[in-house]
């Protein structure tokens, strides 16, 4: 599971894609622009399309709106890992 500011999804996208094509299963979480857990968060504003990782074949994508949605999507994503028919999210 990887968690990063959404502008950095581009940096992780290529190795993440290779892992998925090789049969790996993982969860990648990008926090929305402007959401921060640290003072430098204001500098991490995304200027690219929010769908940068959503077009990746073989993944399930979510865009939760509320905290309970985040919990449900995380649990649903975790339930898909480590199964022969599982997928990345």
MMTF fields as JSON, N, C-alpha, C and O atoms, coordinates in Angstrom:
{
  "mmtfVersion": "1.0.0",
  "mmtfProducer": "UNKNOWN",
  "numBonds": 355,
  "numAtoms": 356,
  "numGroups": 89,
  "numChains": 1,
  "numModels": 1,
  "chainsPerModel": [1],
  "groupsPerChain": [89],
  "chainIdList": ["A"],
  "bondAtomList": [4, 2, 8, 6, 12, 10, 16, 14, 20, 18, 24, 22, 28, 26, 32, 30, 36, 34, 40, 38, 44, 42, 48, 46, 52, 50, 56, 54, 60, 58, 64, 62, 68, 66, 72, 70, 76, 74, 80, 78, 84, 82, 88, 86, 92, 90, 96, 94, 100, 98, 104, 102, 108, 106, 112, 110, 116, 114, 120, 118, 124, 122, 128, 126, 132, 130, 136, 134, 140, 138, 144, 142, 148, 146, 152, 150, 156, 154, 160, 158, 164, 162, 168, 166, 172, 170, 176, 174, 180, 178, 184, 182, 188, 186, 192, 190, 196, 194, 200, 198, 204, 202, 208, 206, 212, 210, 216, 214, 220, 218, 224, 222, 228, 226, 232, 230, 236, 234, 240, 238, 244, 242, 248, 246, 252, 250, 256, 254, 260, 258, 264, 262, 268, 266, 272, 270, 276, 274, 280, 278, 284, 282, 288, 286, 292, 290, 296, 294, 300, 298, 304, 302, 308, 306, 312, 310, 316, 314, 320, 318, 324, 322, 328, 326, 332, 330, 336, 334, 340, 338, 344, 342, 348, 346, 352, 350],
  "bondOrderList": [1, 1, 1, 1, 1, 1, 1, 1, 1, 1, 1, 1, 1, 1, 1, 1, 1, 1, 1, 1, 1, 1, 1, 1, 1, 1, 1, 1, 1, 1, 1, 1, 1, 1, 1, 1, 1, 1, 1, 1, 1, 1, 1, 1, 1, 1, 1, 1, 1, 1, 1, 1, 1, 1, 1, 1, 1, 1, 1, 1, 1, 1, 1, 1, 1, 1, 1, 1, 1, 1, 1, 1, 1, 1, 1, 1, 1, 1, 1, 1, 1, 1, 1, 1, 1, 1, 1, 1],
  "groupList": [{"groupName": "UNK", "atomNameList": ["N", "CA", "C", "O"], "elementList": ["N", "C", "C", "O"], "formalChargeList": [0, 0, 0, 0], "bondAtomList": [1, 0, 2, 1, 3, 2], "bondOrderList": [1, 1, 2], "singleLetterCode": "X", "chemCompType": "L-PEPTIDE LINKING"}],
  "groupTypeList": [0, 0, 0, 0, 0, 0, 0, 0, 0, 0, 0, 0, 0, 0, 0, 0, 0, 0, 0, 0, 0, 0, 0, 0, 0, 0, 0, 0, 0, 0, 0, 0, 0, 0, 0, 0, 0, 0, 0, 0, 0, 0, 0, 0, 0, 0, 0, 0, 0, 0, 0, 0, 0, 0, 0, 0, 0, 0, 0, 0, 0, 0, 0, 0, 0, 0, 0, 0, 0, 0, 0, 0, 0, 0, 0, 0, 0, 0, 0, 0, 0, 0, 0, 0, 0, 0, 0, 0, 0],
  "groupIdList": [1, 2, 3, 4, 5, 6, 7, 8, 9, 10, 11, 12, 13, 14, 15, 16, 17, 18, 19, 20, 21, 22, 23, 24, 25, 26, 27, 28, 29, 30, 31, 32, 33, 34, 35, 36, 37, 38, 39, 40, 41, 42, 43, 44, 45, 46, 47, 48, 49, 50, 51, 52, 53, 54, 55, 56, 57, 58, 59, 60, 61, 62, 63, 64, 65, 66, 67, 68, 69, 70, 71, 72, 73, 74, 75, 76, 77, 78, 79, 80, 81, 82, 83, 84, 85, 86, 87, 88, 89],
  "secStructList": [7, 3, 3, 3, 3, 4, 4, 4, 2, 2, 2, 2, 2, 2, 2, 2, 2, 2, 2, 2, 2, 6, 6, 7, 7, 7, 7, 3, 3, 3, 3, 7, 6, 6, 7, 7, 1, 1, 4, 4, 4, 4, 4, 7, 7, 7, 7, 1, 7, 6, 6, 6, 6, 6, 6, 7, 6, 6, 5, 7, 7, 7, 7, 7, 7, 1, 2, 2, 2, 2, 2, 2, 2, 2, 2, 2, 2, 2, 2, 2, 6, 6, 1, 6, 6, 7, 7, 5, 7],
  "xCoordList": [0.861, 0.0, 0.908, 1.833, 0.64, 1.381, 0.447, -0.612, 0.833, 0.045, 0.942, 2.04, 0.486, 1.281, 0.397, -0.791, 0.986, 0.254, -0.026, 0.825, -1.205, -1.572, -0.61, -0.518, 0.122, 1.068, 2.18, 2.805, 2.431, 3.513, 3.06, 3.872, 1.788, 1.312, 2.064, 2.371, 2.359, 3.109, 4.456, 4.896, 5.111, 6.422, 6.284, 7.171, 5.203, 5.004, 4.307, 4.279, 3.748, 2.883, 3.61, 3.077, 4.81, 5.505, 5.866, 5.534, 6.534, 6.82, 5.562, 5.52, 4.531, 3.276, 2.654, 2.172, 2.669, 2.127, 2.877, 2.261, 4.206, 4.995, 4.649, 4.565, 4.447, 4.074, 2.736, 2.566, 1.78, 0.451, 0.541, -0.048, 1.285, 1.426, 2.151, 1.943, 3.002, 3.729, 2.896, 3.369, 1.656, 0.766, 0.691, 0.022, 1.365, 1.318, -0.028, -0.745, -0.356, -1.591, -1.225, -0.49, -1.727, -1.359, -2.448, -3.406, -2.273, -3.191, -2.362, -1.393, -2.73, -2.061, -3.085, -4.15, -2.767, -3.671, -3.007, -1.886, -3.697, -3.205, -4.138, -5.326, -3.612, -4.458, -4.79, -3.943, -5.97, -6.357, -5.509, -4.961, -5.408, -4.66, -5.165, -6.371, -4.233, -4.587, -4.836, -4.867, -5.019, -5.188, -3.799, -2.962, -3.547, -2.193, -2.189, -3.084, -1.163, -0.911, 0.332, 0.775, 0.89, 2.12, 2.107, 1.331, 2.954, 2.967, 3.276, 2.793, 4.081, 4.442, 3.344, 3.542, 2.206, 1.123, 0.628, 0.194, 0.679, 0.234, 1.074, 0.607, 2.316, 3.198, 2.905, 3.401, 2.112, 1.831, 0.456, -0.461, 0.325, -0.929, -0.824, 0.129, -1.778, -1.763, -2.221, -3.188, -1.522, -1.899, -2.216, -2.377, -2.305, -2.59, -3.985, -4.634, -4.43, -5.761, -5.828, -4.89, -6.908, -7.02, -7.124, -7.025, -7.318, -7.493, -6.19, -6.227, -5.05, -3.759, -3.588, -3.062, -4.002, -3.857, -5.11, -5.083, -6.219, -7.504, -7.64, -8.443, -6.865, -6.966, -6.132, -6.14, -5.412, -4.554, -5.396, -6.299, -5.123, -5.906, -5.684, -4.583, -6.707, -6.591, -6.659, -6.225, -7.197, -7.355, -8.81, -9.609, -9.128, -10.427, -10.142, -9.278, -10.844, -10.589, -11.775, -12.933, -11.459, -12.472, -12.153, -10.994, -13.166, -12.996, -13.967, -15.053, -13.572, -14.483, -14.692, -13.798, -15.871, -16.208, -16.179, -15.939, -16.413, -16.502, -15.631, -15.22, -15.352, -14.485, -15.022, -14.247, -16.32, -16.876, -16.699, -16.492, -16.776, -16.514, -15.069, -14.791, -14.155, -12.74, -12.533, -11.784, -13.19, -13.09, -13.615, -12.97, -14.77, -15.367, -14.492, -14.303, -13.956, -13.12, -11.819, -11.331, -11.246, -10.032, -10.312, -9.539, -11.405, -11.749, -12.036, -11.617, -12.745, -13.021, -11.723, -11.552, -10.815, -9.531, -8.694, -8.104, -8.638, -7.884, -8.443, -7.688, -9.762, -10.368, -10.019, -10.183, -9.542, -9.18, -7.732, -7.357, -6.926, -5.5, -5.261, -5.972, -4.24, -3.807, -4.71, -4.597, -5.605, -6.517, -6.159, -5.706, -6.345, -6.045, -6.837, -6.334, -8.061, -8.863, -8.842, -9.677, -7.908, -7.832, -7.318, -6.979, -7.269, -6.802, -6.207, -6.354, -5.539, -5.01, -6.096, -7.108, -5.887, -6.864, -6.13, -6.758],
  "yCoordList": [-1.161, 0.0, 1.224, 1.32, 2.153, 3.404, 4.582, 4.612, 5.563, 6.777, 7.964, 8.075, 8.846, 9.988, 11.139, 10.957, 12.342, 13.487, 13.214, 12.657, 13.595, 13.234, 13.73, 13.065, 14.847, 15.216, 14.19, 14.145, 13.36, 12.388, 11.05, 10.134, 10.919, 9.686, 9.459, 8.319, 10.525, 10.403, 9.743, 8.979, 10.025, 9.408, 7.925, 7.14, 7.536, 6.14, 5.326, 4.098, 5.992, 5.307, 4.242, 3.146, 4.529, 3.551, 2.278, 1.186, 2.373, 1.116, 0.412, -0.817, 1.185, 0.58, -0.197, -1.315, 0.4, -0.263, -1.551, -2.579, -1.502, -2.709, -3.801, -4.974, -3.421, -4.394, -5.036, -6.24, -4.237, -4.774, -5.724, -6.805, -5.318, -6.187, -7.49, -8.505, -7.465, -8.664, -9.532, -10.568, -9.119, -9.912, -9.452, -10.085, -8.363, -7.849, -7.221, -6.77, -7.196, -6.578, -5.595, -5.943, -4.383, -3.357, -2.292, -2.299, -1.382, -0.267, 1.008, 1.134, 1.946, 3.24, 4.317, 4.38, 5.158, 6.205, 7.554, 7.785, 8.443, 9.8, 10.785, 10.83, 11.581, 12.571, 13.686, 14.044, 14.237, 15.306, 16.566, 16.802, 17.358, 18.603, 19.483, 19.64, 20.05, 20.958, 20.291, 20.966, 18.958, 18.244, 17.938, 17.416, 18.249, 18.094, 17.643, 17.967, 16.888, 16.514, 17.227, 16.967, 18.12, 18.811, 20.233, 20.53, 21.12, 22.512, 22.698, 23.647, 21.794, 21.982, 21.558, 21.635, 21.118, 20.624, 21.621, 21.223, 22.912, 23.922, 23.963, 24.417, 23.49, 23.464, 22.275, 22.216, 21.336, 20.129, 20.225, 19.486, 21.116, 21.292, 20.61, 20.843, 19.787, 19.083, 20.001, 20.749, 19.935, 20.708, 19.778, 20.23, 18.488, 17.508, 16.943, 17.176, 16.208, 15.602, 14.649, 13.885, 14.678, 13.798, 12.326, 11.467, 12.026, 10.625, 9.955, 8.925, 10.504, 9.982, 8.488, 7.802, 7.966, 6.541, 5.743, 4.513, 6.427, 5.74, 4.947, 4.017, 5.303, 4.579, 3.317, 2.578, 3.056, 1.878, 0.614, 0.406, -0.243, -1.481, -2.398, -2.456, -3.1, -4.092, -3.538, -4.201, -2.33, -1.795, -1.441, -1.302, -1.3, -0.788, 0.579, 0.702, 1.606, 2.967, 3.501, 3.235, 4.258, 4.86, 6.333, 6.739, 7.117, 8.514, 8.822, 9.353, 8.488, 8.669, 10.139, 10.965, 10.448, 11.827, 12.071, 13.198, 11.056, 11.22, 10.175, 9.199, 10.37, 9.454, 8.031, 7.086, 7.857, 6.502, 5.87, 4.661, 6.662, 6.145, 5.669, 4.65, 6.415, 6.044, 4.705, 3.858, 4.514, 3.238, 2.096, 1.055, 2.289, 1.239, 0.91, -0.26, 1.941, 1.68, 0.995, 0.13, 1.368, 0.695, -0.776, -1.651, -1.048, -2.439, -3.24, -4.392, -2.634, -3.317, -3.574, -4.64, -2.611, -2.773, -3.867, -4.694, -3.875, -4.912, -6.299, -7.268, -6.404, -7.716, -8.27, -9.467, -7.425, -7.872, -8.348, -8.98, -8.057, -8.411, -9.867, -10.444, -10.451, -11.807, -12.909, -14.034, -12.634, -13.638, -13.892, -12.971, -15.101, -15.368, -14.455, -14.073, -14.11, -13.237, -11.799, -10.988, -11.479, -10.152, -9.091, -9.379, -7.865, -6.756, -5.666, -5.67, -4.744, -3.573, -2.518, -2.603, -1.529, -0.45, 0.848, 1.898],
  "zCoordList": [0.0, 0.0, 0.0, 0.806, -0.903, -0.959, -0.83, -1.457, -0.014, 0.176, -0.142, 0.403, -1.014, -1.412, -1.838, -2.103, -1.905, -2.441, -3.914, -4.608, -4.405, -5.777, -6.851, -7.883, -6.701, -7.759, -7.955, -9.015, -6.93, -7.024, -7.587, -7.719, -7.919, -8.546, -9.854, -10.201, -10.576, -11.833, -11.654, -12.513, -10.555, -10.283, -9.969, -10.303, -9.342, -8.947, -10.032, -9.96, -11.027, -11.993, -12.802, -12.979, -13.297, -14.132, -13.361, -13.823, -12.204, -11.484, -11.0, -10.946, -10.647, -10.213, -11.379, -11.198, -12.571, -13.762, -14.058, -14.339, -13.998, -14.255, -13.251, -13.614, -11.991, -10.971, -11.256, -11.062, -11.719, -12.045, -13.234, -13.216, -14.278, -15.447, -15.109, -15.774, -14.077, -13.656, -12.72, -12.255, -12.439, -11.609, -10.165, -9.349, -9.839, -8.48, -8.161, -9.054, -6.903, -6.438, -5.335, -4.411, -5.426, -4.458, -4.385, -5.158, -3.438, -3.274, -3.306, -2.558, -4.157, -4.247, -3.906, -4.52, -2.934, -2.479, -2.711, -2.257, -3.417, -3.617, -2.948, -3.266, -2.016, -1.352, -2.33, -3.148, -2.276, -3.198, -3.01, -1.933, -4.052, -3.988, -2.862, -2.667, -2.131, -1.056, 0.274, 1.303, 0.283, 1.541, 2.059, 1.322, 3.297, 3.807, 5.245, 6.027, 5.576, 6.952, 7.476, 8.594, 6.672, 7.049, 6.495, 5.587, 7.027, 6.581, 5.088, 4.471, 4.505, 3.099, 2.137, 0.924, 2.626, 1.781, 0.765, -0.316, 1.072, 0.127, -1.138, -2.182, -1.047, -2.215, -3.117, -4.242, -2.645, -3.406, -4.056, -3.699, -4.986, -5.714, -7.065, -7.808, -7.381, -8.656, -9.785, -9.639, -10.899, -12.087, -13.253, -14.387, -12.975, -14.03, -13.842, -12.822, -14.829, -14.756, -13.565, -13.342, -12.802, -11.641, -12.002, -11.126, -13.258, -13.663, -14.082, -14.755, -13.707, -14.181, -13.951, -14.827, -12.833, -12.575, -12.82, -12.773, -13.083, -13.206, -14.494, -14.566, -15.514, -16.786, -16.796, -17.781, -15.719, -15.635, -15.754, -14.944, -16.754, -16.875, -15.681, -15.135, -15.283, -14.227, -12.817, -11.874, -12.652, -11.31, -11.054, -11.98, -9.795, -9.38, -8.787, -7.919, -9.232, -8.769, -7.976, -8.298, -6.936, -6.082, -5.9, -5.982, -5.657, -5.293, -4.155, -4.389, -2.916, -1.783, -1.448, -1.629, -0.965, -0.617, 0.885, 1.318, 1.675, 3.12, 3.813, 3.186, 5.078, 5.828, 5.817, 5.666, 5.974, 5.965, 4.586, 4.492, 3.516, 2.166, 2.049, 1.416, 2.665, 2.634, 3.333, 2.846, 4.462, 5.173, 4.305, 4.188, 3.704, 2.876, 1.668, 1.337, 1.01, -0.167, 0.234, -0.493, 1.386, 1.841, 2.155, 1.766, 2.85, 3.163, 1.891, 1.773, 0.947, -0.324, -1.085, -1.678, -1.071, -1.757, -1.104, -1.799, 0.221, 0.927, 0.661, 0.59, 0.514, 0.274, -1.103, -1.341, -2.014, -3.357, -3.452, -4.439, -2.454, -2.504, -2.139, -1.316, -2.773, -2.415, -2.879, -2.393, -3.801, -4.343, -5.8, -6.479, -6.302, -7.719, -8.664, -9.721, -8.291, -9.136, -8.618, -9.018, -7.741, -7.127, -8.088, -9.236, -7.597, -8.428, -7.553, -6.331, -8.203, -7.535, -7.454, -8.15, -6.609, -6.471, -6.272, -6.132]
}
